[in-house]
């Protein structure tokens, strides 16, 4: 049989619109269904016949917009054997662009901002250029905001935003969008202020100047409001007035467009209200059953209500009255706070330490380091503080008795070369201790001991159980300053350098004199400090003035040369009248009989002029510590006799 082939081709045209508004893809789909049948019938012998029908072959390229389709030619062969084979149909889809149809729209502008009544136009290009029908249709999403005519002229109608769309008339699935914003140039869109914060006093006024934008706005009227009229008020012109202390917000609105506003943060202060508290001290140490106070200053000075409220954090430790007087109740720490009654947010606190006056709190030593020879003795004199302590018994111990031992009175004995620590402890309050570093080594002459003690630590004798002098006098020289048995010595024989500066009256001396003066006052007597600390230069000036009037020989009997005055140590005080008029007064007699109780001695007593080197001065007292002063007073000796030294200019 001759070969037969049936080929059927069916074409379906389909258009696909691109996902973006400005681009559209036209896709043509070609479907080819070609069943192929091979038929073969065997002829007479010797004859071969073959019939082959080849199906059309289709090639598809997916890239838009061009699609290529290729169909292979048919071939027929006759064979001697006849075979029939059926091949399933094959379907292929191809994208085909129509060169005569608009596929894409391009705009010169896709975003416009115009004013009400204003116009805009975006020029259109349709692709491909070979498209036969390039006519367009125009449409606005919100004609009440913006309109568009048949050729694309956009006109602003009212303030707002909308979209204008251009479409291909021939292929409406191809389109492009234009975003349009219409603004009303006659309407307020922004408020600018000359200031955005204000700080006012009560009854004080201020204003922030307003600019309404745009400048072409027709109605620039303002509406002013306050978030809290009790703090600050505002009138229709924007004048802000402070009413009372606090914070609020002043807001200005556009009357024509209330959505447009601007805020001013306002802080109002009351100049007559307490805003701060200043204390004379923020720490107080008060004995049990005694009182103390920190004086209060309410700020500002013109505050109308300065009333105070006092509170104690622990009434078991201290109590405070309405005037701020703090009374010690029991030993410990607490805080006392003063508040402004008119403004409780303002306060100040005092750290209060209540002490037991009968209990040892501190131990002062005349030396914290000693250097002695084996077989020799040394001592560091002890002052138990406060001096009102009821039990000042000392407990002495050595860290290594094979190097240095110590007896119950604090006398240290060098045993063998080495270094150890000697500790003194309060028997009544064992937590209070002090240590002395002791170095024992051989030496042939008295040398300068290594010590950190300064001239301001001269204190009392060792114990309460004895007033006897040390077994021998211990001489120490530190930075050119001589200490004998822990007492700083200055007289005609012992000098201070010009560079030595106590920088003022020793605090312990000042406190002891205050107590002396207070007790004298309780007896109806007035004892005051007339002259205390003097520098080397001060003494030099005083001495030279006396020499100019009296000559050196007479002056040397009553005025010390520079460097030889006890006033330079900060340990000496002249009281009341520095003249013979003081002798015989009730104050003079009381001072001579009681100075030792407070750690002072009459430094230049009557009848000792040839030993001290100076005339009798009942007004001149010298601090040596309570125990040493008691011992010297009881002995009837002057300081030179007590220490075994002389006093004359070499």
C-alpha positions in Angstrom: 0.0 0.0 0.0 1.2 3.5 -0.5 2.0 5.4 2.6 -0.6 7.8 4.0 -0.1 10.6 6.5 -2.6 12.9 8.2 -1.3 16.2 9.7 -3.5 18.5 11.5 -2.3 21.9 12.9 -4.4 24.0 15.1 -3.2 27.6 16.2 -4.6 29.3 19.4 -3.8 33.0 19.8 -3.4 34.1 23.5 -2.4 37.6 24.9 -0.7 37.8 28.4 -0.5 41.2 30.2 2.8 41.9 32.1 2.6 42.4 35.9 3.9 46.0 35.8 1.6 48.7 34.6 3.9 50.1 32.0 4.7 46.8 30.3 2.5 44.2 28.5 3.6 41.0 26.8 1.5 39.6 23.9 2.0 35.9 23.7 0.7 33.8 20.7 0.5 30.1 21.4 0.8 27.7 18.5 -0.4 24.1 19.2 0.6 21.4 16.7 -1.0 17.9 17.1 0.5 15.5 14.6 -0.3 11.8 15.0 2.1 9.9 12.8 1.2 6.5 11.3 3.7 4.2 9.5 1.9 1.6 7.3 3.7 -1.2 5.4 2.1 -4.0 3.3 4.3 -6.8 1.9 4.0 -7.1 -2.0 4.9 -9.9 -4.2 8.2 -11.7 -3.8 11.2 -9.6 -4.7 9.3 -6.4 -4.2 9.9 -4.1 -1.2 7.6 -1.2 -0.4 7.9 1.2 2.6 5.6 4.1 3.5 6.9 6.5 6.2 5.0 9.6 7.3 7.1 12.0 9.5 5.2 14.2 12.0 5.9 17.9 11.9 8.6 19.0 14.4 7.9 22.2 16.3 10.7 24.3 18.1 9.6 26.9 20.7 11.7 29.8 22.2 10.2 31.2 25.4 11.8 34.6 25.4 9.3 37.3 24.4 8.4 38.8 22.1 9.8 36.5 19.2 8.7 32.9 18.7 10.2 30.7 16.0 8.4 27.6 14.7 10.2 25.1 12.4 8.4 22.3 10.6 10.5 19.5 9.2 9.7 18.2 5.6 8.0 14.8 5.1 9.9 11.8 3.9 8.3 8.6 2.3 10.1 5.2 1.9 8.7 1.9 0.5 9.9 -1.4 2.0 9.2 -5.0 1.4 7.9 -5.5 5.0 4.8 -3.7 6.0 4.8 -2.4 9.6 2.3 0.0 11.2 3.5 2.2 14.2 1.3 4.8 15.9 3.2 7.8 17.5 1.4 9.7 20.3 0.5 13.4 19.4 3.0 16.1 20.6 1.8 19.6 21.7 4.2 22.7 21.8 3.3 26.3 22.9 5.1 29.2 21.4 5.1 33.0 22.4 4.6 35.1 19.4 4.6 39.0 19.3 2.3 40.8 17.1 4.4 43.6 15.6 1.3 45.5 14.8 0.0 45.7 18.4 1.1 47.9 21.3 3.0 45.8 23.9 4.5 48.5 26.2 3.9 52.2 27.2 6.7 54.5 28.3 6.1 57.8 30.2 8.3 60.9 30.5 7.0 61.4 34.1 5.2 59.0 36.5 4.9 61.3 39.6 3.5 64.8 39.7 2.8 67.3 42.5 0.6 70.1 41.3 -1.5 72.9 43.0 -5.3 73.2 42.8 -6.0 74.5 39.3 -2.5 73.6 38.2 -1.8 71.4 35.2 0.7 68.7 34.2 1.4 66.4 31.2 3.5 63.2 30.8 4.4 62.4 27.2 3.6 58.9 26.1 5.6 56.5 23.8 4.0 53.2 22.7 6.1 50.2 21.7 6.8 48.6 19.4 7.2 51.5 17.0 5.6 49.3 14.3 2.3 49.2 16.2 -0.5 50.3 13.8 -2.9 51.7 16.5 -1.1 53.9 19.1 -4.2 55.7 20.3 -4.6 56.0 24.1 -7.4 56.4 26.7 -6.9 58.3 30.0 -8.6 57.9 33.3 -8.3 59.4 36.9 -8.9 57.3 40.0 -10.3 60.3 41.9 -11.8 62.9 39.5 -12.6 65.1 42.5 -8.9 65.4 43.2 -7.5 65.6 39.6 -9.0 65.2 36.1 -7.4 64.2 32.9 -8.5 65.0 29.4 -8.3 62.9 26.2 -4.8 63.9 25.4 -3.4 63.4 29.0 -3.6 67.0 30.4 -3.9 66.5 34.2 -5.7 69.3 36.2 -5.6 69.7 40.0 -9.2 70.0 41.4 -8.8 69.6 45.2 -6.1 68.7 47.8 -5.3 65.0 47.9 -3.7 62.1 46.1 -4.9 60.0 43.2 -3.7 57.9 40.2 -4.0 58.8 36.5 -3.8 55.8 34.1 -3.1 55.7 30.4 -4.1 52.6 28.4 -3.5 51.4 24.8 -6.8 51.7 23.1 -6.1 48.8 20.8 -4.7 46.7 23.6 -6.3 47.8 26.9 -4.3 45.3 28.9 -1.2 47.5 28.3 -1.2 50.6 30.6 0.9 52.9 32.7 0.2 54.8 36.0 1.0 58.4 37.1 0.9 59.2 40.8 -0.6 62.7 41.3 -0.5 64.8 44.5 -2.6 67.9 44.5 -1.9 70.6 47.1 -3.9 73.7 47.9 -1.5 76.7 48.0 -4.1 78.8 49.7 -4.3 76.4 52.7 -1.9 76.2 55.7 0.2 73.1 55.6 3.0 73.8 58.2 3.5 75.9 61.3 7.0 77.2 62.3 7.6 78.7 65.7 10.4 81.0 66.9 10.8 78.8 70.0 9.6 75.4 71.1 10.4 75.6 74.9 9.8 78.2 77.6 10.9 78.5 81.2 8.8 81.0 83.1 8.4 82.1 86.7 5.0 82.4 88.1 3.3 85.6 86.7 6.0 85.9 84.0 4.9 86.1 80.3 6.5 85.0 77.0 5.5 84.5 73.4 6.6 82.3 70.5 6.2 84.0 67.1 4.3 82.0 64.4 4.9 81.5 60.7 2.2 79.8 58.7 3.3 78.0 55.5 2.9 78.3 52.6 3.1 82.1 52.4 0.2 82.0 49.8 -2.2 80.5 52.5 -5.3 82.7 52.6 -6.4 82.0 56.2 -3.5 82.2 58.7 -5.6 82.6 61.8 -4.4 80.7 64.9 -6.1 78.8 67.7 -4.1 78.5 71.0 -4.7 76.0 73.8 -2.9 74.9 77.1 -2.8 71.3 78.3 -3.0 72.6 81.9 -4.4 76.1 82.5 -3.5 75.8 86.2 0.2 75.8 85.2 0.3 78.2 82.3 -2.4 80.0 80.3 -2.3 81.4 76.7 -4.5 84.0 75.1 -5.7 84.2 71.5 -2.6 86.0 70.4 -0.2 83.4 71.8 0.9 85.2 75.0 1.9 82.5 77.5 1.6 83.3 81.3 3.0 81.2 84.2 0.3 80.4 86.7 1.9 77.9 89.1 4.9 75.7 89.4 4.8 72.7 87.0 5.0 71.7 83.3 2.5 71.8 80.5 2.2 72.0 76.7 1.0 75.1 74.7 -0.4 74.2 71.3 -1.1 76.4 68.3 -3.5 75.1 65.5 -4.3 76.5 62.0 -7.9 77.5 62.1 -8.3 76.7 58.4 -6.5 73.3 58.7 -6.7 72.1 62.4 -4.7 69.0 61.5 -1.7 71.3 61.3 -0.3 72.3 64.7 2.9 73.0 66.7 3.7 72.5 70.4 5.6 74.5 73.0 6.9 72.7 76.1 6.5 75.1 79.1 8.1 74.8 82.6 7.0 77.2 85.3 8.9 77.8 88.5 7.9 79.6 91.6 10.8 82.0 92.5 9.4 82.2 96.1 9.4 78.5 96.6 12.2 76.6 98.2 14.4 74.9 95.6 17.4 73.9 97.6 18.7 73.3 101.1 22.3 74.1 102.2 23.7 72.6 105.5 26.5 74.0 107.6 27.8 70.4 107.8 26.6 67.0 106.4 28.3 65.0 109.1 28.0 65.2 112.9 29.6 63.2 115.7 27.7 63.6 118.9 28.2 61.9 122.3 25.3 60.1 124.0 23.0 62.6 125.8 24.7 65.5 124.0 23.3 67.7 121.3 24.5 68.8 117.9 23.0 70.8 115.0 23.7 71.5 111.3 22.4 74.9 110.5 20.0 75.2 107.5 19.8 77.7 104.7 16.7 77.5 102.5 17.3 78.6 99.0 16.5 80.9 97.4 16.8 83.6 100.1 13.5 85.2 99.1 11.5 81.9 99.5 8.3 82.8 101.2 7.9 79.6 103.2 11.1 78.3 104.8 9.5 76.0 107.4 11.5 72.8 108.0 10.4 69.2 108.7 13.0 67.1 110.5 13.1 63.2 110.4 15.6 60.7 112.0 16.1 57.4 110.3 16.6 55.5 113.6 15.2 56.9 116.8 17.0 54.3 118.8 20.3 56.0 117.8 19.3 59.7 117.9 16.3 61.9 118.1 15.8 65.3 116.5 13.4 68.1 117.4 11.5 70.5 115.2 14.4 73.0 115.2 17.0 70.5 114.1 18.7 69.8 117.4 20.0 66.2 117.4 20.4 64.4 120.7 22.5 61.2 121.0 20.5 58.2 122.4 22.8 55.2 121.9 26.1 54.4 120.1 25.7 53.9 116.3 25.1 55.6 113.0 21.9 57.1 111.5 20.7 59.8 109.1 18.8 62.9 110.0 17.0 64.6 107.1 15.5 68.0 106.8 12.7 68.7 104.3 11.1 71.9 103.0 7.5 71.9 104.2 6.4 74.0 101.2 8.3 71.7 98.8 8.9 68.2 100.2 10.8 67.2 97.1 13.6 69.3 98.4 15.6 67.9 101.2 19.1 67.4 102.7 20.6 64.7 104.9 23.1 64.6 107.7 25.2 61.5 108.5 25.1 61.2 112.3 27.6 59.2 114.5 26.6 58.9 118.1 29.5 58.0 120.4 29.8 56.7 123.9 31.9 59.4 125.7 32.9 56.8 128.3 34.2 54.3 125.7 37.6 54.4 124.0 37.2 54.9 120.3 40.7 55.6 119.2 44.3 55.3 120.3 46.9 58.0 119.4 50.6 57.2 119.6 53.5 59.7 119.9 55.5 57.4 117.6 54.4 54.6 115.3 58.0 53.4 114.6 60.9 53.0 117.1 64.6 52.0 116.7 66.4 50.9 119.9 69.5 48.9 120.8 69.5 45.5 122.5 69.2 46.1 126.3 67.9 49.6 125.8 64.3 50.9 126.3 62.0 53.0 124.3 58.4 54.2 124.6 55.6 55.6 122.5 53.2 57.6 124.6 49.5 56.8 124.3 46.4 59.0 124.3 43.1 57.2 124.6 40.3 59.1 122.8 38.0 60.5 123.8 39.6 61.9 126.9 36.3 61.4 128.7 36.6 57.6 128.3 36.0 56.0 131.7 38.4 53.1 131.3 41.7 54.0 129.6 43.5 50.9 130.7 46.0 49.6 128.2 47.0 46.1 127.2 50.4 45.7 125.7 51.8 42.8 123.6 54.7 42.0 121.4 54.6 39.9 118.2 58.0 38.5 119.0 59.3 38.9 122.6 62.7 37.4 121.5 63.3 40.7 119.6 61.5 43.2 121.8 59.4 42.8 125.0 56.9 45.3 126.5 55.7 45.8 130.0 52.2 46.8 131.3 53.1 50.5 131.0 54.3 50.3 127.4 58.0 50.4 128.1 59.7 48.5 125.3 62.9 46.6 125.9 65.2 45.6 123.0 66.2 42.0 123.3 67.9 41.0 120.1 68.4 42.4 116.6 65.3 42.2 114.4 62.0 43.8 113.7 58.6 43.1 115.4 55.3 44.8 116.2 54.3 46.1 119.6 50.5 46.4 120.0 48.5 48.5 122.5 44.9 47.6 123.0 42.0 49.2 124.9 41.0 47.0 127.7 37.5 48.3 127.7 37.1 48.2 123.9 39.4 45.5 122.5 38.5 46.4 118.9 40.5 49.6 119.3 44.3 49.0 118.8 47.4 50.7 117.6 50.8 49.3 116.5 54.4 50.4 116.8 57.0 49.0 114.4 60.1 48.3 116.5 63.5 47.8 115.0 66.2 46.5 117.4 69.8 46.9 116.2 73.2 47.8 117.7 74.4 51.4 117.5 77.0 53.5 119.3 75.3 56.8 119.4 71.8 58.2 119.4 70.6 58.3 115.8 67.6 59.6 114.0 64.8 57.0 114.5 62.8 55.9 111.5 59.3 57.3 112.2 56.3 58.7 110.4 55.2 60.7 113.4 54.7 64.5 112.8 54.7 67.4 115.2 50.9 67.3 115.4 50.7 64.0 117.2 52.2 64.9 120.5 50.0 63.1 123.1 49.7 62.0 126.7 51.6 59.5 128.8 51.2 55.8 128.7 48.7 54.5 131.3 46.3 55.5 134.0 48.0 53.4 136.6 51.2 55.4 136.9 52.6 58.9 136.5 56.2 57.9 136.8 58.6 59.0 134.1 60.1 56.5 131.7 63.2 54.7 133.0 65.3 56.8 130.8 64.8 59.6 128.3 64.4 58.5 124.7 65.8 61.1 122.3 64.6 60.9 118.7 65.5 63.3 115.8 63.2 63.3 112.8 63.7 65.6 109.9 65.7 67.9 112.1 63.0 68.0 114.8 63.9 66.7 118.3 61.5 64.6 120.4 62.3 63.6 123.9 60.1 60.9 125.4 57.7 61.7 122.5 57.4 65.4 123.4 58.4 67.8 120.6 61.1 70.2 122.1 61.7 73.7 121.1 63.7 76.2 123.2 66.9 78.2 123.0 68.9 74.9 122.7 66.6 73.1 120.2 65.6 74.8 117.0 63.1 74.3 114.2 64.1 74.9 110.6 62.7 77.7 108.5 60.9 75.1 106.3 59.1 73.5 109.3 55.4 74.5 109.0 52.7 73.2 111.3 50.2 75.1 109.0 48.1 76.2 112.0 47.1 75.3 115.5 47.1 71.6 116.0 43.4 70.3 116.0 43.9 68.3 119.2 45.3 71.4 120.9 42.4 73.6 119.6 39.8 71.1 120.8 41.5 70.8 124.3 41.7 74.6 124.6 38.0 74.8 123.7 37.1 72.5 126.5 39.4 74.4 128.9 37.8 77.7 127.9 34.3 76.3 128.2 34.9 75.0 131.8 36.4 78.3 132.8 33.3 80.1 131.4 31.1 77.8 133.6 33.0 79.3 136.6 32.4 82.9 135.4 35.9 83.3 133.9 36.9 84.3 130.4 40.0 82.7 128.9 40.5 83.3 125.2 43.3 82.6 122.7 45.2 85.8 122.0 48.0 84.3 120.0 48.3 80.7 118.7 50.2 79.5 115.6 53.0 81.7 114.2 55.2 80.9 111.1 58.9 81.3 111.1 58.5 84.6 109.2 56.0 85.9 111.7 58.4 85.2 114.6 61.3 86.8 112.7 59.3 90.0 112.2 58.2 90.1 115.8 61.6 89.4 117.2 63.3 92.0 114.9 60.8 94.7 116.0 61.5 94.1 119.6 65.3 94.2 119.0 64.9 97.5 117.2 63.3 98.9 120.4 65.0 97.1 123.2 68.2 95.6 121.8 69.0 91.9 121.4 70.1 91.2 125.0 66.8 92.3 126.6 64.7 91.0 123.8 66.2 87.5 124.3 64.7 87.4 127.8 61.1 87.5 126.6 61.0 86.9 122.8 62.3 83.8 121.1 64.5 84.1 118.0 63.0 82.7 114.8 63.0 78.9 114.8 63.1 78.8 118.6 59.5 79.8 119.3 57.0 77.1 120.4 54.3 79.0 118.5 55.8 77.6 115.3 54.9 74.1 116.4 51.1 74.8 116.6 51.2 73.5 120.2 51.4 76.8 122.2 48.8 79.4 123.0 49.0 82.9 124.6 45.8 83.7 126.5 44.1 87.0 127.4 46.5 89.9 128.0 50.0 89.2 127.0 51.4 91.4 129.7 52.1 91.5 133.5 48.5 92.7 133.9 47.4 89.1 133.5 49.3 88.0 136.7 47.1 87.8 139.8 43.8 87.8 137.9 41.2 85.1 138.7 41.8 83.7 135.2 45.5 83.5 135.8 45.1 81.6 139.1 42.5 79.2 137.6 44.7 78.5 134.6 47.7 77.7 136.8 45.7 75.3 138.8 43.7 73.6 136.0 45.6 73.8 132.7 47.2 70.3 133.3 43.7 68.7 133.3 43.4 69.6 129.7 46.9 68.6 128.6 48.6 72.0 129.0 51.5 73.3 131.2 52.5 76.8 132.2 55.5 76.7 130.0 57.6 79.5 131.6 56.8 79.3 135.3 57.9 81.8 138.0 61.3 81.0 139.6 62.5 78.9 136.6 63.7 81.8 134.4 67.4 80.7 134.6 66.4 77.2 133.4 63.8 78.0 130.7 65.8 81.0 129.5 62.7 83.2 129.4 61.0 85.4 131.9 57.8 84.3 133.7 54.8 84.2 131.3 51.6 83.1 133.1 49.7 83.6 129.9 51.8 81.1 127.8 50.6 77.5 127.9 52.0 74.5 126.0 50.2 71.3 125.1 52.1 68.1 126.0 49.1 65.7 126.5 47.0 65.0 129.6 49.3 62.4 131.3 52.6 64.3 130.7 50.9 67.5 131.9 49.7 65.9 135.1 53.1 64.5 135.8 54.9 67.8 135.2 52.3 69.7 137.3 52.6 67.2 140.1 56.5 67.3 140.0 56.6 71.1 140.2 59.3 71.0 137.5 59.5 73.0 134.3 59.7 71.1 131.0 63.5 71.4 130.8 63.9 69.9 134.3 61.4 67.2 133.6 63.2 66.1 130.4 66.7 66.8 131.6 67.7 69.3 129.0 69.0 72.9 129.0 68.0 76.1 127.2 70.5 78.6 125.9 71.6 79.9 122.5 74.7 78.1 121.3 
